[in-house]
Structure formats: C-alpha cells, structure tokens
C-alpha cells in the first residue's frame, strides 16, 4: 500500500515532454543556473555515455572534451533545473554504457 503511494507521488513529479535519447546520442542540455537573484541558462553539449535509474531517480551521464580534457556531468533527467534537452545527433550503440570513451 505505501509503495503505491510513493509511486503515485513520483509519477506526479515526472517531467512531461522529455525527448527520447539513448546512450551514444549527442545532446544539448539546457540547465538553469541561479546566481544570487539572477537566473541564466547554460548549455552543455556532449555524448550520453550512460543512463541509470528509473522514474524520478533516472540519471544521464554526459561527456564532452574541452581543450583535450574530458568533462563529465551527471544530470537528473526529470530535474526542474533542466530547461530542455535537444537532440543533436542520433547514434547506434551496441552497449548500455560507453565508459570506453573515457
């Protein structure tokens, strides 16, 4: 009974309209940054190297290379701080995790 209540609360807080992206795809993540009383949107473009979790706990690891240094960020897929996801390029991956790109 209590598990059903928790599932209902989690389903109510899921984002609608999140694009479908898979491991290997290149995406733009527009996330909000709050600095004092101002808010701005910053874009992080990279390759999705892993997705884990489900529902409200789902996370996506996005990796990009800046000045020959790899940068990875972990984004909660359904976070209210994420403005939107944009799909730049689809990829056909045969693996669930692309850790070999590191």
Phi and psi in degrees as a GROMACS rama.xvg file:
@    title "Ramachandran Plot"
@    xaxis  label "Phi"
@    yaxis  label "Psi"
@TYPE xy
-68.6862  -30.7937  UNK-2
-63.9259  -38.0484  UNK-3
-65.3613  -37.4544  UNK-4
-64.813  -42.6437  UNK-5
-64.0721  -42.9387  UNK-6
-62.0857  -39.8522  UNK-7
-64.5976  -40.7228  UNK-8
-65.2308  -43.5469  UNK-9
-64.0441  -41.8014  UNK-10
-66.2785  -31.0705  UNK-11
-70.4159  -27.48  UNK-12
-96.3596  3.5301  UNK-13
-71.6995  145.611  UNK-14
-76.4353  143.787  UNK-15
-104.826  148.491  UNK-16
85.0064  17.3828  UNK-17
-76.2391  128.729  UNK-18
-67.1727  156.061  UNK-19
-86.4065  117.676  UNK-20
-133.899  147.39  UNK-21
-116.511  174.105  UNK-22
-66.2408  132.859  UNK-23
102.569  -20.4016  UNK-24
-72.0778  150.039  UNK-25
-97.6773  124.931  UNK-26
-131.479  157.173  UNK-27
-103.417  126.504  UNK-28
-108.516  115.079  UNK-29
-94.9808  110.213  UNK-30
-121.366  148.647  UNK-31
-85.5252  136.692  UNK-32
-120.024  126.9  UNK-33
-102.778  120.324  UNK-34
-122.355  101.098  UNK-35
69.1092  -121.205  UNK-36
-100.767  0.816607  UNK-37
-100.633  153.532  UNK-38
-132.15  135.708  UNK-39
-136.568  164.615  UNK-40
-111.077  129.899  UNK-41
-117.81  143.747  UNK-42
-107.523  133  UNK-43
-120.983  112.688  UNK-44
-106.596  128.969  UNK-45
-170.294  -175.627  UNK-46
-96.3946  133.854  UNK-47
-76.0697  115.716  UNK-48
-101.566  -16.2611  UNK-49
-161.482  153.788  UNK-50
-133.909  136.116  UNK-51
-146.475  159.639  UNK-52
86.5693  177.395  UNK-53
-149.368  157.881  UNK-54
67.3596  -135.269  UNK-55
-70.3269  -19.7417  UNK-56
-93.6932  11.0817  UNK-57
-73.7475  133.034  UNK-58
-124.468  148.312  UNK-59
-127.676  129.472  UNK-60
-96.9795  123.082  UNK-61
-116.903  133.232  UNK-62
-123.197  137.191  UNK-63
-138.189  164.085  UNK-64
-114.922  123.912  UNK-65
-124.443  119.593  UNK-66
51.3069  47.4812  UNK-67
63.5184  19.2645  UNK-68
-121.733  127.515  UNK-69
-77.4222  134.794  UNK-70
-123.361  127.067  UNK-71
-120.779  142.163  UNK-72
-132.363  144.066  UNK-73
-102.699  119.949  UNK-74
-113.675  128.57  UNK-75
-70.3504  125.839  UNK-76
-63.0609  -38.4203  UNK-77
-103.463  24.5735  UNK-78
-71.6002  141.823  UNK-79
-71.7465  -13.5908  UNK-80
-80.0772  -10.1573  UNK-81
-89.1943  118.664  UNK-82
-73.6276  -50.6603  UNK-83
-165.629  164.465  UNK-84
-114.358  138.645  UNK-85
-122.456  132.651  UNK-86
-87.6542  119.097  UNK-87
-90.6892  -48.0481  UNK-88
-149.993  134.159  UNK-89
-82.544  151.157  UNK-90
-135.332  155.318  UNK-91
-110.138  99.1777  UNK-92
-102.224  142.778  UNK-93
-99.7082  1.47659  UNK-94
-124.605  158.509  UNK-95
-83.7763  -30.8085  UNK-96
-129.445  131.267  UNK-97
-104.486  50.3737  UNK-98
-67.5269  -17.5747  UNK-99
-69.1284  -12.5555  UNK-100
-72.2598  -14.7849  UNK-101
